Amino acid sequence: YYWTQALRRTAGPHALRLFPSLDQAAECVHERSVLGTLPTLARLALLHAANGSPYPLLNHLGSRFDVFHASHQLLRPPRNTCVTATLYDLTCWLVPRLHSASNVAMARKFAQRVLQRAAGIIAISENTRDDAVRVLGLDGRRIAVIYPGVAEAFFTAAPARRRKPYVLFVGTIEPRKNVAAILDAWALLPAARREEYDLVVAGSPGWGDPTVMARLRSGLPGVHYLGYVPEEELPALTRGAAAFVYPSLYEGFGLPVAQAMAAQVPVVTSNLSCLPEVAGPGGLFVDPRSPGELRDALHSLLGSASLRQQLGAAGARRAALYHWDTCAQQSWRFFQSVAGG
């Protein structure tokens, strides 16, 4: 949603069309389709027909455009134009146990049918690009690193008000996000620190973590599980946090970390995958498999207002890299180069 908005703002002499037959959505909606029931079903039917057909059903579209950028839902893009795609991460290859079997199968089909033949690929971090070369054997010369953006509301949000200062996690409750380690680390903090701060967890239940969900819903003292938080409420919730914790086991970019830094919130995150690249000087980095190391970082950060201020300011400077208009301008240059100028 934000990328296509920015692509249109920065289009200049270029033009953007959305497949299948979409105008720009009026708002960013996660809970439902941006269209009515029948138009949604018709478009899903076209998508499934294109994926299931042995023939390139979308060639009638390809002949009308210089570049067709395929999402991960589309396995058979047109064969008569330049095809590009975005590569988010290699989790389905590097840590398949942290995904459902259907996710892994779909990712591998997309790599085989789209990524291997794409004229160009956008990787959302240097780490993702390096993994793609190493794991998939892709030619690095075909891959451009373009960081995604953060919604402007995170840069300007006023803080949400809660009864006590709080540490925040935002993300789907699934194995890769490692929420169990947050709960373990929180329990290891000194009682006085837990009395001073709350732990707030925001995110929809995902798959594979029934034990974590049970812990979140069990009424742990000082732990507040909000469930899904609407898009428009996230900036204020993020800006109001004393610290942001994100010990993910693998990320392609880690958008919640970038959002926290844009909101001037100090970050504790993993020393794995792209997270040191994305957070830079705005983060404290820990081994996500060590609740004790995570506890120590939280204890240090929550006990020092000067450290929180220092990391928050450094993170805000780092987040200046992550604006959607910057991403869109780089994307148009990428599309031009793929299309031969």
C-alpha positions as CSV (number, residue, x, y, z in Angstrom):
1,Y,0.0,0.0,0.0
2,Y,2.6,2.6,1.1
3,W,5.0,1.6,-1.7
4,T,2.4,2.0,-4.5
5,Q,1.3,5.3,-3.0
6,A,4.9,6.5,-3.1
7,L,5.5,5.1,-6.6
8,R,2.6,7.2,-7.9
9,R,3.8,10.3,-6.1
10,T,7.2,10.0,-7.6
11,A,6.2,8.6,-11.0
12,G,7.2,11.6,-13.2
13,P,6.9,10.4,-16.8
14,H,6.2,6.8,-15.7
15,A,2.9,5.1,-15.0
16,L,1.8,2.5,-12.5
17,R,-1.1,0.0,-12.8
18,L,-2.1,-2.5,-10.1
19,F,-2.9,-6.1,-10.9
20,P,-5.6,-7.4,-11.0
21,S,-7.5,-4.3,-12.1
22,L,-7.1,-2.3,-8.9
23,D,-7.2,1.4,-8.2
24,Q,-5.2,2.7,-5.3
25,A,-6.9,1.7,-2.1
26,A,-8.3,4.6,0.0
27,E,-6.7,3.3,3.2
28,C,-4.3,0.7,4.5
29,V,-6.6,-2.2,5.5
30,H,-5.4,-5.5,7.0
31,E,-8.6,-7.0,8.2
32,R,-10.6,-7.2,5.0
33,S,-10.4,-6.8,1.2
34,V,-10.3,-3.2,-0.1
35,L,-13.0,-4.3,-2.5
36,G,-16.5,-5.8,-2.1
37,T,-17.1,-9.6,-2.0
38,L,-17.8,-10.3,-5.6
39,P,-15.0,-8.1,-7.1
40,T,-12.6,-9.8,-4.6
41,L,-13.7,-13.3,-5.5
42,A,-13.4,-12.5,-9.2
43,R,-9.8,-11.3,-8.8
44,L,-8.9,-14.3,-6.7
45,A,-10.3,-16.6,-9.3
46,L,-8.2,-14.9,-12.0
47,L,-5.1,-15.2,-9.8
48,H,-5.7,-18.9,-9.1
49,A,-6.4,-19.6,-12.8
50,A,-3.2,-17.9,-13.8
51,N,-1.2,-20.0,-11.2
52,G,-2.8,-23.3,-12.2
53,S,-2.7,-23.0,-15.9
54,P,0.2,-24.6,-17.9
55,Y,-0.2,-21.7,-20.4
56,P,0.8,-18.1,-19.7
57,L,-2.7,-16.6,-19.3
58,L,-1.4,-13.2,-18.4
59,N,0.5,-12.6,-21.6
60,H,-2.3,-10.3,-22.8
61,L,-1.2,-8.0,-20.0
62,G,2.5,-8.4,-20.5
63,S,2.4,-7.0,-24.0
64,R,1.0,-3.7,-22.6
65,F,3.7,-3.0,-20.0
66,D,7.5,-2.5,-19.9
67,V,7.9,-4.3,-16.6
68,F,5.6,-6.6,-14.6
69,H,6.5,-6.8,-10.9
70,A,5.2,-10.1,-9.5
71,S,4.1,-10.5,-5.9
72,H,4.6,-13.8,-4.0
73,Q,1.0,-14.8,-4.7
74,L,1.6,-15.0,-8.4
75,L,3.5,-18.1,-9.7
76,R,3.0,-17.6,-13.5
77,P,3.6,-14.0,-14.5
78,P,3.6,-12.9,-18.2
79,R,6.4,-14.3,-20.3
80,N,6.4,-11.6,-23.0
81,T,7.7,-8.7,-20.9
82,C,10.4,-8.0,-18.3
83,V,9.4,-9.6,-15.0
84,T,10.7,-8.4,-11.6
85,A,10.0,-9.3,-8.0
86,T,10.7,-8.4,-4.4
87,L,12.7,-10.9,-2.3
88,Y,11.9,-10.4,1.4
89,D,13.8,-13.1,3.2
90,L,15.2,-16.7,2.9
91,T,13.5,-18.0,6.1
92,C,11.8,-20.9,4.3
93,W,15.2,-22.2,3.3
94,L,17.3,-21.2,6.4
95,V,14.8,-21.9,9.2
96,P,12.0,-23.9,7.6
97,R,11.0,-25.3,11.0
98,L,9.8,-21.8,11.9
99,H,7.2,-21.8,9.0
100,S,4.2,-23.9,8.1
101,A,4.7,-26.5,5.4
102,S,2.4,-24.6,3.0
103,N,4.5,-21.4,3.4
104,V,7.7,-23.3,2.6
105,A,6.2,-25.0,-0.4
106,M,4.8,-21.7,-1.8
107,A,8.1,-19.9,-1.3
108,R,10.1,-22.6,-3.2
109,K,7.6,-22.6,-6.1
110,F,8.0,-18.8,-6.3
111,A,11.8,-19.0,-6.3
112,Q,11.7,-21.7,-9.1
113,R,9.1,-20.1,-11.3
114,V,9.7,-16.4,-10.8
115,L,13.0,-15.5,-9.1
116,Q,15.1,-17.8,-11.2
117,R,14.0,-16.2,-14.4
118,A,13.3,-12.6,-13.3
119,A,15.1,-9.9,-15.2
120,G,15.7,-8.1,-11.9
121,I,15.0,-8.6,-8.2
122,I,14.6,-6.1,-5.3
123,A,16.1,-7.4,-2.0
124,I,15.0,-5.5,1.0
125,S,18.4,-5.7,2.8
126,E,22.0,-6.5,2.0
127,N,21.6,-9.5,4.2
128,T,18.7,-10.8,2.1
129,R,20.7,-10.2,-1.1
130,D,23.7,-12.1,0.3
131,D,21.5,-15.0,1.4
132,A,19.8,-15.1,-2.1
133,V,23.2,-15.4,-3.8
134,R,24.5,-18.0,-1.3
135,V,21.4,-20.1,-0.9
136,L,19.5,-19.8,-4.2
137,G,22.5,-19.3,-6.4
138,L,21.1,-16.2,-7.9
139,D,23.3,-13.8,-9.8
140,G,24.0,-10.9,-7.5
141,R,24.2,-8.5,-10.5
142,R,20.4,-9.0,-11.0
143,I,19.6,-8.0,-7.4
144,A,19.2,-4.4,-6.2
145,V,19.0,-3.6,-2.5
146,I,16.2,-1.1,-1.8
147,Y,15.2,-0.6,1.8
148,P,11.4,-0.4,2.4
149,G,10.0,2.7,4.0
150,V,8.3,3.5,7.3
151,A,4.9,5.3,7.2
152,E,5.3,9.0,7.9
153,A,2.9,8.8,10.9
154,F,5.7,7.0,12.9
155,F,8.0,10.0,12.4
156,T,5.5,12.5,13.8
157,A,3.3,10.5,16.2
158,A,2.4,11.8,19.7
159,P,2.9,9.1,22.4
160,A,0.0,7.0,23.6
161,R,-0.9,7.3,27.2
162,R,-0.9,4.3,29.5
163,R,-1.1,3.8,33.2
164,K,2.6,2.9,33.5
165,P,5.7,3.2,31.3
166,Y,6.0,0.2,29.1
167,V,8.3,-2.0,26.9
168,L,6.7,-2.9,23.6
169,F,6.8,-5.8,21.1
170,V,4.9,-5.7,17.8
171,G,4.6,-8.7,15.5
172,T,2.6,-11.8,14.7
173,I,2.8,-14.4,17.5
174,E,4.7,-17.1,15.6
175,P,7.8,-19.1,16.4
176,R,10.2,-16.9,14.3
177,K,9.3,-13.8,16.4
178,N,10.6,-15.5,19.5
179,V,8.0,-14.1,21.9
180,A,8.7,-16.9,24.4
181,A,12.2,-15.4,25.0
182,I,10.7,-12.0,25.8
183,L,8.4,-13.6,28.4
184,D,11.3,-15.6,29.9
185,A,13.6,-12.5,30.0
186,W,10.8,-10.4,31.5
187,A,10.4,-13.0,34.3
188,L,14.1,-12.8,35.0
189,L,14.1,-9.0,35.5
190,P,14.4,-7.8,39.1
191,A,10.9,-7.4,40.7
192,A,11.5,-3.7,41.2
193,R,12.0,-3.2,37.5
194,R,8.9,-5.1,36.6
195,E,6.9,-3.1,39.1
196,E,8.1,0.1,37.4
197,Y,7.4,-1.0,33.8
198,D,4.8,-3.0,32.0
199,L,5.4,-5.3,29.0
200,V,2.9,-4.7,26.2
201,V,2.7,-7.3,23.4
202,A,0.7,-6.3,20.2
203,G,0.1,-8.7,17.3
204,S,-2.3,-11.2,15.9
205,P,-2.1,-14.9,16.9
206,G,-0.1,-16.6,14.1
207,W,0.6,-20.3,13.9
208,G,2.6,-22.8,15.9
209,D,2.8,-21.1,19.3
210,P,-0.1,-22.3,21.4
211,T,2.0,-22.4,24.5
212,V,3.1,-18.7,24.1
213,M,-0.5,-17.7,23.4
214,A,-1.6,-19.4,26.6
215,R,1.1,-17.6,28.5
216,L,0.1,-14.2,27.0
217,R,-3.5,-14.8,28.0
218,S,-2.9,-16.2,31.4
219,G,-2.8,-12.8,33.2
220,L,0.9,-12.7,33.9
221,P,1.5,-9.7,36.3
222,G,2.5,-6.6,34.3
223,V,2.2,-8.3,30.9
224,H,-0.6,-6.9,28.6
225,Y,-1.5,-8.7,25.4
226,L,-3.4,-6.4,23.1
227,G,-3.9,-8.7,20.1
228,Y,-4.2,-7.1,16.7
229,V,-3.8,-3.3,16.8
230,P,-5.2,-1.3,13.9
231,E,-2.7,0.4,11.6
232,E,-3.8,3.9,12.6
233,E,-3.1,3.2,16.3
234,L,0.4,1.7,15.9
235,P,2.4,4.9,15.6
236,A,1.1,6.4,18.9
237,L,1.5,3.0,20.7
238,T,5.1,2.8,19.4
239,R,6.0,6.4,20.2
240,G,4.8,6.0,23.8
241,A,7.1,3.0,24.6
242,A,10.1,3.4,26.8
243,A,11.8,0.7,24.8
244,F,11.1,-1.7,21.9
245,V,12.1,-5.3,22.1
246,Y,12.3,-7.6,19.1
247,P,14.4,-10.7,19.5
248,S,13.4,-12.3,16.2
249,L,15.3,-15.4,15.1
250,Y,15.5,-14.2,11.4
251,E,14.3,-11.2,9.5
252,G,14.6,-9.9,5.9
253,F,14.3,-6.3,7.1
254,G,12.4,-6.1,10.5
255,L,9.9,-3.3,9.8
256,P,8.8,-3.0,13.4
257,V,12.4,-2.1,14.4
258,A,12.6,0.6,11.8
259,Q,9.2,1.9,12.9
260,A,10.3,2.1,16.5
261,M,13.5,4.0,15.5
262,A,11.4,6.4,13.4
263,A,9.4,7.1,16.6
264,Q,12.6,7.8,18.5
265,V,12.2,4.7,20.7
266,P,15.4,2.7,21.7
267,V,15.5,-0.8,20.4
268,V,16.7,-4.1,21.9
269,T,16.9,-6.7,19.0
270,S,18.8,-9.7,17.7
271,N,22.4,-9.9,16.6
272,L,21.3,-12.1,13.7
273,S,20.3,-11.8,10.0
274,C,19.7,-8.2,8.9
275,L,18.8,-6.6,12.2
276,P,22.2,-5.1,13.0
277,E,22.2,-3.7,9.4
278,V,18.8,-2.1,9.8
279,A,19.1,-0.9,13.4
280,G,22.7,0.3,13.2
281,P,23.6,2.6,16.1
282,G,20.0,2.7,17.2
283,G,19.9,-0.8,18.8
284,L,21.3,-2.9,21.6
285,F,22.0,-6.4,20.1
286,V,21.6,-9.7,21.9
287,D,21.7,-13.4,21.2
288,P,18.0,-14.1,20.8
289,R,18.4,-17.6,22.1
290,S,19.6,-16.3,25.5
291,P,16.9,-15.0,27.7
292,G,19.6,-14.0,30.2
293,E,21.3,-11.8,27.7
294,L,18.0,-10.3,26.7
295,R,17.2,-9.6,30.3
296,D,20.6,-7.9,30.9
297,A,20.0,-5.6,27.9
298,L,16.5,-4.6,29.0
299,H,17.7,-4.1,32.6
300,S,20.5,-1.8,31.4
301,L,18.3,0.2,29.1
302,L,15.4,0.6,31.5
303,G,17.8,1.7,34.3
304,S,19.4,4.5,32.3
305,A,17.4,7.4,30.9
306,S,20.6,8.8,29.2
307,L,21.1,5.5,27.4
308,R,17.5,5.5,26.2
309,Q,17.9,9.0,25.0
310,Q,21.2,8.3,23.2
311,L,19.8,5.2,21.4
312,G,16.5,6.9,20.6
313,A,18.3,9.8,18.9
314,A,20.7,7.5,17.1
315,G,17.8,5.4,15.9
316,A,15.9,8.4,14.6
317,R,18.9,9.4,12.5
318,R,19.2,5.9,11.2
319,A,15.5,5.8,10.4
320,A,16.0,8.8,8.0
321,L,17.1,6.1,5.5
322,Y,13.7,4.5,5.6
323,H,11.2,6.9,3.8
324,W,8.8,5.5,1.2
325,D,9.5,8.3,-1.3
326,T,13.2,7.4,-1.2
327,C,12.3,3.7,-1.7
328,A,10.0,4.7,-4.6
329,Q,12.6,6.8,-6.4
330,Q,15.2,4.0,-6.2
331,S,12.5,1.6,-7.4
332,W,11.8,3.7,-10.5
333,R,15.5,3.8,-11.3
334,F,15.6,0.0,-10.9
335,F,12.6,-0.5,-13.2
336,Q,14.2,1.8,-15.8
337,S,17.4,-0.1,-15.7
338,V,15.7,-3.5,-16.1
339,A,13.6,-2.2,-19.0
340,G,16.8,-1.0,-20.8
341,G,16.5,2.7,-19.8
